[in-house]
Each structure stands twice: as structure tokens, then as C-alpha cells.
Amino acid sequence: MPLDRFTVATVNLFNLQLPGRPMNPGQAPWTEREYARKTAWLADRLRDLRADVVGLQELWHRDALVAALERADLDDDYDVVADTATGGRITCAALVRRGLLHGTPQWVADFPSAVRLHASDTHDPQAPEIDVRVRRFSRPVLRFAVAPRADRPPVEVAVVHLKSKVPTRVDREAWYRDDPDTFSPHVEALGAAISTIRRTAEAAALRVVLTDLMKGSDTPVVVLGDVNDGQHSNTVNILTGQPRYLVGDARGGTDAGLYTAQTLQEYRDTRDVYYTHVHEDLRESLDHVLVSEQLYDNSRRRVWLFDGLTIVNDHLSAPDHRADGSGDHGLVRVAFRWAPAAA
């Protein structure tokens, strides 16, 4: 049955792991009671979302996700795409409504060979040589395809979780231990810079993957996930390629660009109140849905029409996410309507 309406969502699971199992260094494992509250909270959110595709971040163990689905009575509704979630590390995963998954999902860990972040001749005599040696994603990118319409190319989906803003620890590095008096006052700045460089490299690597997929193609593309940076950040600008947003009855589009669902919603709203994360009272939009021109209203190649974005973020005001089982990110849901552009 071809779909006339297609919905996607992105959800950061805030370390969904089985009880008693280790997680990040310094993080206490979930107790049985905390785990029960966590799966109950997630079950309620998934039941409310009812999205056709749900991109997930921070999943440790597939069984914990299945437990939440069973609690929501949705285990017969979705295929669980979580082969790498065996408990040893966090991973990207997805839920795909039964009957939509097309082909075999894959997790991309290594950067494409076209990624080179080295420049010795910068054409700027004041800019020194730079050489960034990052070769892998911190969390492998999940790629798969879904087929909401048999008469059109499948929609390619990428679920991403880029490096966080948390400063990288440097105090265990040999260069630090050799001269701690010099470096100890600056660990926060150095660690934050390393995290930013890594996230930027990951954004560039994903952009290469996306360009290879989209250039000269009519394939619809949706990117879901925790980008760990804001709508107008350099990270998101690299990912999207910064396409031009058209107004009124203007028609255009861009072959390899991506459009942020947040911006598409802002064109419809009279006020922007979009945020998906709160840290020390700073509200930010870290979780994004990015779409290609086949899902952009003003594109000549449009096949799906943007039909609204919803943010579930009331739980971000909770004083203790461990206590009530809630997540520490907002949930983003975006709907589309089948509406091919007139020839």
C-alpha cells in the first residue's frame, strides 16, 4: 500500500542500556528500578510519535530497545535496525515500520577516501599548514533505505551522532604527563578544541558520503540525528551545503544540498521556540532532520511536501532524568505529504 503521508523522527535515548551493565566511564549502571522507569518513559514517547522511521542515538543494547517496544505494544509494528547494539558501546539504530525497509542496513565507520583535511599551501601567508588526522566516525553512521512508494525511488536515510561538545580528556596523554604544569590550566580549552575539530571532521566526512549519494541523482535523502551543534553552526552548514531557501511561488532546489526541517517550520511559524537540549540554562537545537530537494516544498523535483515539525521537549525541565526515566534531549518529528511538483 503506497503511503500518502510519511513521518520521520529522531530520538536520543540517553544511554539505553540493560540494568547493571557498564556504560560510559564514571557513569553508574542503571538499577532495575531506573531501567523500568526508562523503558516505560520511552514506550510512552514511541507510542505518541508513531513515526514511520525513528532514528535513534545512544543505544547500548538492542534488548533494551525491544523491551520498550514491547511495553508500548509496538513490537509487531516495527523492524528493529540495531545489529551493532550488543552492549559494549553506544551506537546509532532505527525503528522502521514493517514493510518499508528496503535492502540491507549498514553502519559506516571509516571516512571515505576523498576526505583529506590537510593544507600546506593556503594562499594566505599568515595561515600556517594544517593537518587533521581523523579517519573514523566516533559513532558509525547508520545508512538504510525505505520505500514508502513502490513507484518512486526509495528514500535513503542516514542516522548520525556526531562528536559532542564535551571537552576531550587530555590529562592522560603522554605530552600532558610530561609537562602538567604547562597544560593543566588549559585542559578545558584544549579538550573543547579537540572535540570541535573531531566533530567538524565528521561533518565533512558525512558531507562527502552525502554528495556521492545525491549528486546527479533523484534519490530522496533524509538525515536524522544528534549533530551536537546548532542550526546555523559550521557543523550544520557543512552537512547541508547551505542551500538557498526560496519564498512565495519561486521554484528551484539544489542537487546535493540539504534543508533543515527547523528552517522549514520557521517559515510557517510566527515565533521560533525550537530547542532540543538544555545545558546550564542554555537552550540549543542539537537534534536535526535534514532533507534533500525531493522533500523541499519549493523544489522543481519535489515528491514529498513538508507537513509540519513537532518537538517533544517538556521533559527537559526535569531536575533528574535518572529519577523519572526521561531523556536529556528533545524528540523531533517531521511529517511529509505525497505531493509531486507539477511538471
PAFI-326531 format. One line per field, with one value per residue: x, y, z of N, C-alpha, C in turn; residue in three letters; residue number from 0. Coordinates in steps of 0.05 Angstrom, whole numbers, plus 5000, padded with zeros to 4 digits. Atoms other than C-alpha are relative to their C-alpha. Example, Ala and Ser with C-alpha at 12.3 -4.5 7.8 and 13.67 -1.06 7.14 Angstrom:
% residues 2
nc1 <- [5018  4984]
nc2 <- [4976  4976]
nc3 <- [5000  4999]
cac1 <- [5246  5273]
cac2 <- [4910  4979]
cac3 <- [5156  5143]
cc1 <- [5018  4985]
cc2 <- [5024  5022]
cc3 <- [5000  5014]
type <- [ala  ser]
seq <- [0  1]
//
This chain:
% residues 343
nc1 <- [5017  4984  5006  5005  4988  4976  4990  4974  4994  4973  5002  4976  5011  4987  4986  5018  4984  5012  4993  4976  4979  4983  5005  4976  4983  5010  5029  5011  5019  5028  5012  5024  5022  4995  5005  5029  5011  4989  5014  5028  5001  4995  5024  5020  4992  5002  5029  5010  4988  5011  4987  4994  4972  4989  4971  4993  4972  4993  5010  4979  5008  5025  5021  5013  5018  5022  5017  5016  5020  5019  5016  5018  5016  4993  4979  5009  5003  4974  4974  4980  4974  4982  4983  4975  5006  4996  4994  4973  4996  5024  5002  5024  5019  5024  5025  5012  5026  4999  5007  4987  4971  4992  4972  4987  4987  4972  4988  4976  4981  4977  5003  4994  4972  4999  4998  4973  5001  4973  4995  4975  5000  5027  5002  5001  4974  5003  5013  4981  5009  5018  5002  5018  4998  5023  5006  5025  5022  5002  5022  5006  5025  5018  5012  5019  5020  5028  5016  5028  5015  4987  4997  4979  4976  5001  4989  4976  5000  4975  5003  4973  4995  4973  4986  5013  4985  4985  4971  4985  4981  4972  4982  4987  4981  4972  4990  5011  4986  4973  4998  5026  5002  5006  5026  5023  5019  5013  5012  5027  4998  4988  5019  5022  4990  4997  5027  5011  4986  5010  5028  4998  4990  5022  5020  4989  5001  5027  5007  4989  5018  5025  4996  4998  5027  5020  4992  5010  5019  5027  5006  5006  4982  5007  4980  5012  4982  4988  4976  4986  4995  5024  5011  4984  4972  4983  5006  5024  4995  4985  5018  5021  4990  5013  5017  5017  5029  5016  5025  5022  5003  4974  4993  4972  4989  4971  4996  4987  5004  5020  5016  5006  5029  5004  5004  5026  5021  4999  5014  5029  5006  4996  4980  4983  4996  4989  4976  5001  4981  4995  4975  4995  5021  4998  5017  4988  5011  4978  5011  5009  5009  4991  5013  4991  5019  5024  5018  5000  5025  4997  4982  5012  4998  5014  5019  5013  5004  4996  5027  4999  4980  5008  4978  5008  4977  5008  4985  4973  5000  4999  4975  4983  5010  4997  5022  5026  4997  5002  4975  4989  5003  5027  5006  5008  5016  5006  5019  5000  5023  4995  5009  4980  5002  5010  4979]
nc2 <- [4976  4976  4980  4973  4984  5014  4986  5008  4988  5006  5003  5007  5018  4995  5024  5022  5024  5018  4994  5012  5001  4976  4980  4982  4998  4983  5000  5023  5016  4997  5020  5012  4980  4979  5012  5002  4973  4991  5013  4991  4973  5002  5013  4979  4981  5013  5003  4973  4992  5016  4993  5022  5005  4987  5002  5002  4997  5009  5027  5019  5028  5004  5012  4979  4987  5019  4999  4976  5004  5019  4985  4983  5017  4993  5018  5011  4978  4990  5015  4988  4999  4995  5023  4995  4993  5024  4993  4992  4972  4987  5002  4990  5022  4989  5015  4996  5013  5025  4998  4977  5003  5008  5006  5007  4977  5002  4981  4990  4992  4987  4977  5006  4994  4973  4981  4992  4975  4992  4977  4987  4976  4989  4974  4979  5002  4999  5024  5023  5026  5014  5029  5012  5029  5015  5018  5015  4987  5008  5019  5006  4990  5021  4994  5020  4989  5007  4997  4993  5002  5019  4988  4979  5011  5001  4978  5007  4989  5002  4993  4991  4989  4989  4996  4981  4976  5006  5000  5025  5001  5000  5003  5026  5000  5000  4973  4987  5010  4991  4971  4993  4972  4983  5006  5004  4978  4996  5025  4996  4988  5019  5022  4990  4997  5026  5009  4984  5009  5027  4997  4987  5021  5019  4987  4999  5027  5007  4984  5015  5023  4989  4989  5023  5011  4982  4985  5011  5022  4992  5015  4985  5005  4989  5003  4998  5005  4981  4988  4987  4972  4985  4998  4983  5006  5009  5029  5004  4988  5019  5023  4992  4986  4974  4994  4976  5005  4983  4991  4995  5021  5005  5028  5004  5024  5004  5028  5014  4986  5010  4979  5007  4999  4977  4976  5003  4994  4972  4985  5002  4990  4972  4998  5023  5009  5027  5008  5029  5007  4979  5004  4976  4981  4992  5016  5003  5020  5018  5023  4989  5015  4986  5013  4992  4984  5016  4995  4971  4990  4983  5013  5010  5029  5009  5022  4999  4973  4997  4998  4992  5010  5000  5005  5009  4992  4992  5016  4989  4985  5019  4995  5024  5019  5028  5005  5004  5016  4984  4995  4973  4986  5000  5018  4985  5016  4984  5014  4993  5009  5007  4978  4993  4974  5001  4999]
nc3 <- [5000  5000  4980  5007  4978  4991  4976  4989  4974  4989  4970  4985  4980  4974  4990  4995  4995  4981  4972  4989  5020  5000  5021  5003  4976  4979  5000  4986  5015  4993  4982  5011  4998  5019  5027  5004  5006  5025  5022  5000  5011  5028  5012  5003  5021  5026  5005  5009  5026  5022  5025  5017  4996  4976  4996  4971  4992  4973  4993  4992  5005  5016  4983  4985  5019  5004  4976  5002  5021  4990  4980  5015  5018  5027  5010  5026  5020  5010  5002  4983  5014  4978  4999  4986  4972  4985  4972  4994  5007  5010  5029  5014  5007  5012  5002  5026  5001  5016  5028  5013  5002  5027  5000  4975  4987  4995  4982  5013  4979  5011  5018  5028  5008  5010  4978  4994  4986  5000  5018  4995  5016  4994  5014  4980  4987  4971  4991  5001  5009  4982  5007  4980  5005  4990  5021  4994  4985  4972  5000  5028  5012  5010  5026  5011  5018  4995  5025  4995  5025  5018  5027  4999  4987  4971  4985  4986  4973  4985  4971  4992  4973  5002  4974  4983  4992  4976  5005  5000  4978  5009  4977  5002  5023  4992  5000  4976  4976  5000  4992  4990  4990  5023  5013  4982  4999  5025  5009  5011  5027  5018  5004  5016  5028  5012  5006  5022  5024  5007  5011  5026  5019  5005  5017  5027  5010  5006  5024  5023  5004  5011  5027  5018  5002  5010  5023  5024  4994  4991  4975  4976  4978  4974  4979  4973  4979  4981  5013  4978  5007  5006  5027  5017  4993  5022  5003  5017  5027  5016  5007  5018  5024  4999  5023  4998  4994  5017  4988  5018  5020  5013  5003  5005  4988  5004  5006  4979  4975  4981  4987  4972  4994  4982  5017  5014  4981  4993  5021  4994  4973  4994  4979  4998  4972  5005  4986  4994  4979  4980  4984  4984  5008  5028  5017  5026  5018  5007  5014  5025  5023  5025  5022  5027  5015  5006  4978  4996  5012  5023  5020  5024  4998  4975  5000  4974  4990  4971  4988  4973  4982  4972  4981  4974  4983  4973  4980  4996  4975  4978  4985  4999  5021  4989  4981  5013  5024  5024  5014  4996  5025  5011  5022  5024  5019  5024  5017  5028  5015  5028  5016  5020  5013  5027  5020]
cac1 <- [5000  5034  5037  5005  5037  5107  5135  5205  5233  5299  5307  5369  5359  5404  5445  5393  5428  5406  5406  5472  5512  5571  5563  5609  5668  5645  5571  5534  5497  5421  5387  5328  5281  5314  5313  5239  5224  5268  5235  5166  5181  5209  5149  5102  5142  5146  5071  5059  5107  5081  5132  5146  5221  5254  5328  5360  5424  5458  5432  5476  5436  5383  5345  5331  5300  5259  5234  5210  5175  5141  5118  5088  5055  5092  5138  5096  5095  5170  5233  5289  5353  5404  5452  5512  5478  5507  5522  5595  5587  5535  5510  5461  5399  5330  5258  5226  5153  5143  5142  5182  5254  5289  5354  5405  5425  5498  5540  5594  5654  5711  5716  5712  5779  5761  5766  5832  5839  5909  5931  6002  5992  5935  5946  5949  6019  5992  5958  6004  5999  5943  5937  5877  5885  5816  5798  5735  5668  5662  5596  5587  5534  5474  5451  5389  5333  5258  5205  5141  5121  5136  5130  5187  5260  5269  5285  5357  5364  5426  5423  5481  5510  5569  5621  5593  5616  5642  5717  5761  5803  5877  5904  5923  5963  6038  6051  6007  6041  6109  6093  6029  6046  6043  5979  5936  5908  5883  5852  5782  5802  5847  5795  5739  5781  5796  5722  5704  5757  5733  5660  5679  5719  5659  5612  5659  5664  5589  5582  5627  5583  5521  5549  5568  5497  5460  5500  5464  5412  5337  5343  5307  5352  5336  5389  5366  5404  5442  5491  5512  5510  5460  5420  5468  5533  5591  5576  5506  5529  5579  5526  5473  5517  5477  5424  5382  5312  5261  5197  5129  5119  5193  5217  5287  5324  5395  5422  5465  5441  5400  5346  5336  5266  5275  5281  5222  5180  5204  5177  5108  5113  5108  5158  5217  5216  5254  5303  5322  5374  5386  5455  5466  5402  5426  5373  5401  5377  5425  5378  5361  5323  5355  5322  5341  5305  5257  5226  5231  5167  5196  5238  5221  5239  5194  5157  5141  5113  5135  5074  5099  5150  5136  5184  5172  5215  5174  5214  5278  5257  5260  5311  5336  5329  5354  5298  5240  5269  5265  5316  5361  5345  5281  5247  5238  5182  5172  5114  5111  5053  5055  5052  5097  5112  5076  5118]
cac2 <- [5000  5065  5118  5186  5211  5195  5212  5211  5225  5228  5207  5209  5151  5178  5114  5060  5000  4938  4944  4931  4935  4985  5049  5110  5118  5147  5133  5087  5029  5033  4998  4953  5008  5062  5015  5002  5076  5089  5037  5059  5131  5112  5067  5125  5171  5120  5107  5182  5192  5136  5155  5111  5118  5133  5148  5131  5152  5127  5056  5006  4942  4920  4881  4945  4977  4914  4917  4988  4969  4910  4955  5002  4944  4964  4904  4878  4946  4958  4926  4939  4961  4953  4897  4932  4946  4888  4926  4944  5015  5066  5061  5091  5049  5057  5033  5024  5009  4938  4933  4997  4973  4966  4929  4916  4969  4985  5021  5065  5072  5094  5162  5159  5161  5230  5261  5298  5354  5376  5443  5467  5519  5561  5622  5662  5677  5686  5618  5560  5489  5447  5371  5339  5263  5237  5175  5147  5169  5169  5133  5097  5127  5081  5080  5045  5056  5056  5051  5089  5087  5030  5076  5122  5111  5090  5144  5139  5151  5166  5165  5204  5222  5269  5283  5320  5388  5355  5370  5311  5288  5304  5292  5220  5240  5230  5302  5325  5280  5303  5376  5381  5450  5479  5445  5436  5507  5497  5428  5454  5497  5443  5388  5431  5447  5374  5356  5412  5391  5319  5339  5384  5327  5280  5331  5338  5262  5254  5311  5271  5210  5252  5287  5220  5196  5258  5289  5279  5235  5240  5198  5228  5234  5244  5255  5243  5253  5287  5333  5364  5433  5487  5503  5557  5525  5509  5435  5440  5487  5434  5379  5419  5454  5517  5515  5577  5577  5603  5641  5651  5613  5612  5544  5517  5468  5444  5378  5359  5406  5390  5433  5435  5418  5471  5525  5497  5502  5572  5595  5575  5599  5669  5653  5606  5566  5505  5473  5401  5407  5448  5455  5504  5541  5548  5523  5495  5456  5397  5346  5355  5329  5348  5333  5335  5374  5316  5335  5410  5449  5497  5447  5431  5359  5355  5290  5299  5363  5385  5378  5403  5393  5375  5380  5340  5375  5388  5334  5376  5415  5352  5362  5290  5247  5185  5193  5197  5157  5215  5231  5292  5311  5333  5289  5315  5290  5314  5296  5297  5291  5258  5317  5314  5381  5397  5386]
cac3 <- [5000  4978  5032  5023  5088  5112  5181  5210  5279  5316  5389  5432  5481  5537  5544  5536  5567  5605  5681  5716  5651  5647  5607  5600  5647  5713  5698  5746  5713  5712  5771  5757  5781  5738  5677  5687  5690  5630  5585  5608  5591  5523  5509  5520  5474  5418  5424  5417  5359  5315  5263  5203  5214  5281  5282  5349  5383  5447  5445  5482  5477  5427  5481  5520  5458  5445  5517  5507  5442  5476  5533  5482  5446  5383  5374  5316  5282  5272  5246  5296  5260  5315  5297  5328  5395  5435  5500  5492  5463  5444  5372  5323  5309  5279  5281  5213  5204  5178  5103  5090  5098  5031  5025  5079  5130  5140  5192  5163  5210  5165  5130  5054  5018  4990  5059  5066  5117  5100  5071  5065  5010  5038  4992  5056  5081  5151  5154  5175  5150  5178  5181  5216  5223  5238  5199  5232  5259  5335  5326  5260  5214  5202  5130  5102  5053  5060  5005  5023  4949  4902  4841  4864  4885  4957  5009  5033  5108  5149  5226  5256  5323  5316  5370  5429  5456  5519  5523  5505  5564  5553  5623  5605  5543  5546  5527  5585  5636  5613  5629  5671  5699  5629  5606  5668  5668  5597  5596  5583  5523  5493  5503  5474  5413  5401  5406  5358  5308  5311  5301  5243  5210  5219  5188  5128  5121  5123  5072  5025  5034  5020  4959  4928  4941  4918  4862  4796  4829  4841  4905  4965  5026  5099  5153  5225  5288  5343  5307  5374  5343  5326  5264  5239  5264  5219  5231  5202  5146  5124  5126  5088  5037  5055  5001  4986  5016  4967  4983  4952  4887  4869  4844  4845  4890  4895  4871  4931  4986  5048  5080  5156  5178  5232  5179  5140  5203  5218  5151  5177  5248  5276  5331  5337  5402  5376  5425  5439  5494  5557  5589  5645  5624  5552  5504  5439  5378  5373  5342  5269  5210  5143  5077  5003  4949  4937  5004  4997  4982  4931  4892  4820  4838  4899  4911  4985  5015  5084  5130  5197  5252  5325  5383  5447  5499  5562  5598  5590  5652  5695  5751  5748  5685  5722  5773  5724  5666  5617  5564  5563  5491  5458  5406  5335  5290  5218  5172  5096  5047  4979  4931  4870  4839  4774  4713]
cc1 <- [5018  4991  4994  5012  5023  5012  5027  5004  5028  4998  5028  4991  5013  5010  4980  5016  4984  5009  5026  5023  5016  4993  5025  5016  4989  4970  4990  4981  4971  4993  4976  4977  5004  4995  4970  4987  5008  4985  4971  4997  5003  4976  4978  5006  4997  4971  4988  5010  4987  5012  5006  5029  5009  5030  5008  5029  5003  4985  5024  4992  4973  4977  4985  4980  4976  4981  4982  4978  4978  4982  4980  4981  5004  5019  4993  4999  5026  5020  5020  5027  5021  5020  5026  4997  5001  5009  5027  5006  4974  5000  4975  4983  4975  4977  4988  4974  5001  4990  5014  5029  5007  5030  5011  5013  5030  5009  5027  5019  5023  4992  5004  5029  5003  5003  5030  4999  5029  5004  5027  5003  4972  4995  4996  5026  4999  4988  5020  4988  4981  4998  4983  4999  4978  4991  4974  4980  5001  4979  4993  4973  4984  4987  4981  4981  4972  4984  4971  4983  5016  5006  5021  5025  4997  5013  5025  5001  5027  4993  5028  5000  5029  5012  4988  5019  5016  5030  5013  5020  5029  5019  5015  5019  5029  5011  4991  5016  5029  5003  4972  4997  4993  4971  4976  4981  4982  4986  4973  5001  5011  4981  4976  5008  5002  4973  4988  5013  4990  4972  5000  5010  4978  4979  5010  4999  4972  4991  5011  4982  4974  5002  5002  4973  4981  5006  4990  4979  4973  4992  4994  5018  4990  5023  4987  5022  5009  5026  5018  5009  4975  4994  5019  5030  5015  4995  4976  5004  5015  4981  4980  5010  4987  4984  4984  4972  4984  4974  4979  4998  5025  5005  5030  5008  5030  5006  5010  4997  4979  4987  4993  4970  4994  4994  4973  4977  4999  4987  4970  4992  5004  5021  5016  5005  5012  5025  4998  5020  5004  5025  5006  4983  5003  4984  5012  4984  5023  4990  4985  4989  5007  4989  5010  4977  4975  4979  4999  4978  5005  5018  4983  4999  4985  4981  4984  4999  5003  4972  5002  5020  4989  5023  4987  5023  4992  5016  5028  5002  5002  5027  5019  4989  5003  4976  4974  5002  4999  5027  5009  5001  4970  4997  4989  4984  4992  4982  5002  4975  5008  4989  5021  4995  4990  5023  5001]
cc2 <- [5025  5020  5027  5020  4984  5016  4989  5013  4993  5001  4992  4984  5003  4974  4978  4974  4982  5006  4985  4999  5027  5018  5017  5000  5020  5001  4974  4985  5006  4978  4988  5020  5022  4990  4998  5027  5010  4987  5008  5027  4999  4987  5020  5019  4987  4996  5026  5008  4986  5007  4975  4992  5016  4996  5002  5004  4991  4975  4982  4972  4998  4990  5021  5015  4982  5000  5024  4997  4981  5014  5019  4985  5007  4980  4987  5021  5008  4978  5016  4998  5007  4977  5005  5006  4974  5005  5011  5029  5011  4999  5014  4976  5013  4980  5007  4984  4976  5005  5023  4996  4989  4994  4994  5024  4995  5022  5008  5011  5017  5024  4991  5009  5029  5021  5005  5028  5010  5023  5012  5027  5013  5026  5023  4998  5001  4974  4977  4975  4987  4971  4987  4970  4986  4982  4984  5017  4990  4979  4994  5010  4976  5010  4977  5015  4990  5006  5005  4999  4982  5012  5022  4988  5000  5025  4990  5015  4996  5009  5006  5009  5010  5005  5022  5024  4995  4999  4972  5001  4999  4994  4973  4998  5002  5028  5016  4991  5009  5029  5009  5029  5019  4996  5000  5024  5002  4975  5003  5011  4980  4977  5008  5003  4973  4988  5014  4992  4973  5002  5012  4980  4980  5012  5001  4972  4992  5016  4986  4976  5010  5010  4977  4987  5017  5012  4986  4978  5012  4985  5018  4992  5014  4994  5005  4998  5023  5010  5014  5028  5013  5003  5016  4996  4992  4970  4996  5012  4980  4977  5008  5010  5028  5007  5026  4991  5020  5008  5004  4977  4995  4970  4997  4973  4999  4970  4984  5013  4986  5024  4991  5003  5023  5025  4999  5006  5029  5017  5000  5012  5030  5004  4974  4993  4972  4996  4971  4993  5025  4993  5026  5024  5010  4980  4999  4979  4983  4977  5010  4979  5016  4984  5011  5014  4984  5003  5029  5013  5014  4988  4991  4969  4989  4976  4998  5028  5001  5006  5005  4985  5002  4994  4991  5006  5009  4986  5012  5016  4982  5004  4976  4979  4971  4994  4994  4984  5015  5002  5029  5015  5001  4981  5016  4982  5018  4983  5011  4989  4995  5022  5007  5027  4997  5003  5027]
cc3 <- [5000  5021  4988  5020  5011  5023  5009  5027  5008  5030  5011  5025  5028  5012  5008  5002  5019  5028  5009  4981  5000  4977  4997  5025  5020  5002  5013  4982  5009  5020  4986  5000  4979  4971  4994  4994  4973  4976  4999  4988  4970  4986  4995  4977  4973  4992  4990  4973  4977  4973  4983  5002  5024  5001  5029  5004  5029  5009  5006  4993  4987  5018  5016  4982  4994  5024  5000  4979  5010  5021  4987  4982  4971  4987  4974  4978  4987  4996  5017  4985  5021  5003  5016  5030  5017  5029  5006  4994  4991  4969  4990  4992  4988  5004  4973  4999  4981  4972  4985  4994  4972  5000  5027  5013  5004  5019  4988  5022  4989  4982  4971  4992  4990  5022  5006  5012  5004  4980  5008  4985  5003  4984  5019  5016  5030  5012  4999  4990  5021  4991  5022  4993  5015  4978  5004  5015  5029  5004  4971  4991  4990  4974  4992  4982  5007  4974  5007  4975  4981  4972  5000  5013  5030  5012  5015  5027  5013  5029  5011  5029  5000  5028  5016  5006  5026  4994  5001  5023  4988  5023  5000  4977  5010  5001  5024  5024  5001  5010  5011  5009  4977  4990  5018  5001  4975  4990  4987  4971  4980  4994  4983  4971  4986  4993  4976  4974  4991  4988  4972  4979  4994  4982  4971  4987  4992  4975  4975  4993  4986  4972  4980  4995  4984  4973  4974  5003  5008  5026  5023  5023  5025  5020  5027  5021  5018  4988  5021  4992  4989  4970  4981  5006  4975  4994  4982  4973  4982  4991  4978  4973  4997  4975  5004  5005  4984  5013  4978  4980  4984  5000  4994  5013  4995  5000  5024  5027  5017  5013  5028  5004  5020  4984  4985  5019  5007  4979  5004  5026  5002  5022  5001  5029  4999  5017  5008  5022  5017  5016  5014  4991  4972  4983  4972  4983  4990  4983  4975  4981  4975  4976  4973  4986  4993  5022  5008  4984  4973  4978  4976  5000  5024  4994  5026  5010  5030  5013  5030  5017  5029  5018  5027  5019  5028  5022  5005  5026  5024  5015  5000  4981  5009  5017  4986  4974  4974  4986  5004  4974  4992  4976  4977  4982  4977  4982  4971  4987  4971  4982  4980  4987  4971  4981  4986]
type <- [met  pro  leu  asp  arg  phe  thr  val  ala  thr  val  asn  leu  phe  asn  leu  gln  leu  pro  gly  arg  pro  met  asn  pro  gly  gln  ala  pro  trp  thr  glu  arg  glu  tyr  ala  arg  lys  thr  ala  trp  leu  ala  asp  arg  leu  arg  asp  leu  arg  ala  asp  val  val  gly  leu  gln  glu  leu  trp  his  arg  asp  ala  leu  val  ala  ala  leu  glu  arg  ala  asp  leu  asp  asp  asp  tyr  asp  val  val  ala  asp  thr  ala  thr  gly  gly  arg  ile  thr  cys  ala  ala  leu  val  arg  arg  gly  leu  leu  his  gly  thr  pro  gln  trp  val  ala  asp  phe  pro  ser  ala  val  arg  leu  his  ala  ser  asp  thr  his  asp  pro  gln  ala  pro  glu  ile  asp  val  arg  val  arg  arg  phe  ser  arg  pro  val  leu  arg  phe  ala  val  ala  pro  arg  ala  asp  arg  pro  pro  val  glu  val  ala  val  val  his  leu  lys  ser  lys  val  pro  thr  arg  val  asp  arg  glu  ala  trp  tyr  arg  asp  asp  pro  asp  thr  phe  ser  pro  his  val  glu  ala  leu  gly  ala  ala  ile  ser  thr  ile  arg  arg  thr  ala  glu  ala  ala  ala  leu  arg  val  val  leu  thr  asp  leu  met  lys  gly  ser  asp  thr  pro  val  val  val  leu  gly  asp  val  asn  asp  gly  gln  his  ser  asn  thr  val  asn  ile  leu  thr  gly  gln  pro  arg  tyr  leu  val  gly  asp  ala  arg  gly  gly  thr  asp  ala  gly  leu  tyr  thr  ala  gln  thr  leu  gln  glu  tyr  arg  asp  thr  arg  asp  val  tyr  tyr  thr  his  val  his  glu  asp  leu  arg  glu  ser  leu  asp  his  val  leu  val  ser  glu  gln  leu  tyr  asp  asn  ser  arg  arg  arg  val  trp  leu  phe  asp  gly  leu  thr  ile  val  asn  asp  his  leu  ser  ala  pro  asp  his  arg  ala  asp  gly  ser  gly  asp  his  gly  leu  val  arg  val  ala  phe  arg  trp  ala  pro  ala  ala  ala]
seq <- [0  1  2  3  4  5  6  7  8  9  10  11  12  13  14  15  16  17  18  19  20  21  22  23  24  25  26  27  28  29  30  31  32  33  34  35  36  37  38  39  40  41  42  43  44  45  46  47  48  49  50  51  52  53  54  55  56  57  58  59  60  61  62  63  64  65  66  67  68  69  70  71  72  73  74  75  76  77  78  79  80  81  82  83  84  85  86  87  88  89  90  91  92  93  94  95  96  97  98  99  100  101  102  103  104  105  106  107  108  109  110  111  112  113  114  115  116  117  118  119  120  121  122  123  124  125  126  127  128  129  130  131  132  133  134  135  136  137  138  139  140  141  142  143  144  145  146  147  148  149  150  151  152  153  154  155  156  157  158  159  160  161  162  163  164  165  166  167  168  169  170  171  172  173  174  175  176  177  178  179  180  181  182  183  184  185  186  187  188  189  190  191  192  193  194  195  196  197  198  199  200  201  202  203  204  205  206  207  208  209  210  211  212  213  214  215  216  217  218  219  220  221  222  223  224  225  226  227  228  229  230  231  232  233  234  235  236  237  238  239  240  241  242  243  244  245  246  247  248  249  250  251  252  253  254  255  256  257  258  259  260  261  262  263  264  265  266  267  268  269  270  271  272  273  274  275  276  277  278  279  280  281  282  283  284  285  286  287  288  289  290  291  292  293  294  295  296  297  298  299  300  301  302  303  304  305  306  307  308  309  310  311  312  313  314  315  316  317  318  319  320  321  322  323  324  325  326  327  328  329  330  331  332  333  334  335  336  337  338  339  340  341  342]
//
